Amino acid sequence: MKRTIALLSVMLLVNSIQAQEVEASYPPLTVKGNSIYLPGKQLDLNADGFPAMVQTSFKLVTEPIHFHLPRLVNHKDIKFKSGALDISKPTPDKVNWMVNNTSDSLDMEVKGSLNLHGMMIYVVKITALNDIDLENIRLHIPFTPEAAKYVKGLNQKGDERDPAIDWKWSATGKKEAKVWIGNPAGGLLYTLENNGYKNTPASWSNGDKGGVHIEQKGKAILADNYSGERHLKKGDVLYYNFNMSITAHQNTK
């Protein structure tokens, strides 16, 4: 038994050293202003904390990734004022940031991080300051046509993107919506999720109201991640968390 434990300890130590050596072989992550640079990839942050520009050897989005929160009464988007974007001092392999976006009706706290391998983690906390009825809550990811040749996930098999893709949360126990959109040279893998993957994300799914629709809108291939109508009471909190990985290469088959 002691020999087994000792062997396991040695194996864990060797794996840890190997991981550190692999990590050390990468150039460190660097930050200049609101831009984050990592090997073969770049992320520019918007004032609201969401990606303003994402690229590998080409641009992945036509404009900043953003949320829409229209009021039910007049269908107009709530306008947020962004506080200071606080970007932490980066380590060689990770950087964190946060910002609070405020309005007269809602607060939207955005916490994000990016690691050396292009993995972004977002925690988006929406708090109702008053009773409010929302027509929808949407996360829009406007892909460039170049970056949206293939789609994997959402019942798509990695073939060329269909002109229109519709996907709905269902009662089959799905705990996340996960989709890769890109071409063989790169793309974005993104996931809509809860904290901890334990249950179907109540905020995103909103019963049977939420889903994902992908179709060309103007110059962009728009991934419209929506959750449907919401009726919030003062103090209600919703989490619209999502992850994104900037992929430099993807096998579409």
Salt bridges, closest charged atoms under 4 A:
GLU23 OE1 - HIS117 NE2 3.26
ASP77 OD2 - HIS68 ND1 2.56
ASP104 OD1 - ARG71 NH2 3.18
ASP133 OD1 - HIS231 ND1 2.82
GLU135 OE2 - HIS75 ND1 2.70
ASP159 OD1 - LYS253 NZ 2.97
ASP166 OD1 - HIS213 ND1 2.46
GLU215 OE1 - HIS213 NE2 2.71
ASP224 OD2 - ARG138 NH1 2.33
ASP224 OD1 - HIS140 NE2 3.11
GLU229 OE2 - HIS231 NE2 2.72
